[in-house]
């Protein structure tokens, strides 16, 4: 792979990262719950609001990177440490996204639901770009892959378990931190869990061929 192609792929990945973060910002602004992987950070951002949602996402992603190192040990490749600056970038992009969507009034339930749907579409678009770039995984997917490699299980099955564990942990944290109330986890989390994968597949199908022509 030439340096020019590598530069193109990382540029596409960063663009995908921005749209993924913007998707999270849309769903967060709707206040009906975010995607499973962001749910823990979302709950913590409600209780400990001295940190932004972006900062909590940085912390959570770094926890997942440490988890990869523990799971893989000597098999952990140093190139995967690129996840650290990319996690910071994702957090900053999320906070930027929150500023971008902050002007949208979201007091009406229907508008909030629309925000969740838009967020899922934008998130799916961003993830699709990152997948097509094919340079490095985000920390969540990399963690899933690490578990799948060590346990010799299918990536898709571990991903489902991972998402369920994220939501379960978020629910437990919410019940502990908010006197047995569910805060930050709502129907939007369930909708996102079911529809984000479909959005990624849709964009992959229509973008993969033309973008790969541009990259190579």
Secondary structure in CASP SS format (residue, H / E / C, confidence):
PFRMAT SS
TARGET T0000
AUTHOR 0000-0000-0000
METHOD secondary structure of the structure
MODEL  1
X C 1.00
X C 1.00
X H 1.00
X H 1.00
X H 1.00
X H 1.00
X H 1.00
X H 1.00
X H 1.00
X H 1.00
X H 1.00
X H 1.00
X H 1.00
X H 1.00
X H 1.00
X H 1.00
X H 1.00
X H 1.00
X H 1.00
X H 1.00
X H 1.00
X H 1.00
X H 1.00
X H 1.00
X H 1.00
X H 1.00
X H 1.00
X H 1.00
X H 1.00
X H 1.00
X C 1.00
X C 1.00
X C 1.00
X C 1.00
X C 1.00
X H 1.00
X H 1.00
X H 1.00
X H 1.00
X H 1.00
X H 1.00
X H 1.00
X H 1.00
X H 1.00
X H 1.00
X H 1.00
X H 1.00
X C 1.00
X C 1.00
X C 1.00
X C 1.00
X C 1.00
X H 1.00
X H 1.00
X H 1.00
X H 1.00
X H 1.00
X H 1.00
X H 1.00
X H 1.00
X H 1.00
X H 1.00
X H 1.00
X H 1.00
X H 1.00
X H 1.00
X H 1.00
X H 1.00
X H 1.00
X H 1.00
X H 1.00
X H 1.00
X H 1.00
X H 1.00
X H 1.00
X C 1.00
X C 1.00
X H 1.00
X H 1.00
X H 1.00
X H 1.00
X H 1.00
X H 1.00
X H 1.00
X H 1.00
X H 1.00
X H 1.00
X H 1.00
X H 1.00
X H 1.00
X H 1.00
X H 1.00
X H 1.00
X H 1.00
X H 1.00
X H 1.00
X H 1.00
X H 1.00
X H 1.00
X H 1.00
X H 1.00
X C 1.00
X C 1.00
X C 1.00
X C 1.00
X C 1.00
X C 1.00
X C 1.00
X H 1.00
X H 1.00
X H 1.00
X H 1.00
X H 1.00
X H 1.00
X H 1.00
X H 1.00
X H 1.00
X H 1.00
X H 1.00
X H 1.00
X H 1.00
X H 1.00
X H 1.00
X H 1.00
X H 1.00
X H 1.00
X H 1.00
X H 1.00
X H 1.00
X H 1.00
X H 1.00
X H 1.00
X H 1.00
X C 1.00
X C 1.00
X C 1.00
X C 1.00
X C 1.00
X H 1.00
X H 1.00
X H 1.00
X H 1.00
X H 1.00
X H 1.00
X H 1.00
X H 1.00
X H 1.00
X H 1.00
X H 1.00
X H 1.00
X H 1.00
X C 1.00
X C 1.00
X C 1.00
X H 1.00
X H 1.00
X H 1.00
X H 1.00
X H 1.00
X H 1.00
X H 1.00
X H 1.00
X H 1.00
X H 1.00
X H 1.00
X H 1.00
X H 1.00
X H 1.00
X H 1.00
X H 1.00
X H 1.00
X H 1.00
X H 1.00
X H 1.00
X H 1.00
X H 1.00
X H 1.00
X C 1.00
X C 1.00
X C 1.00
X C 1.00
X C 1.00
X C 1.00
X C 1.00
X C 1.00
X C 1.00
X H 1.00
X H 1.00
X H 1.00
X H 1.00
X H 1.00
X H 1.00
X H 1.00
X H 1.00
X H 1.00
X H 1.00
X H 1.00
X H 1.00
X H 1.00
X H 1.00
X H 1.00
X H 1.00
X H 1.00
X H 1.00
X H 1.00
X H 1.00
X H 1.00
X H 1.00
X H 1.00
X H 1.00
X H 1.00
X H 1.00
X H 1.00
X H 1.00
X H 1.00
X C 1.00
END
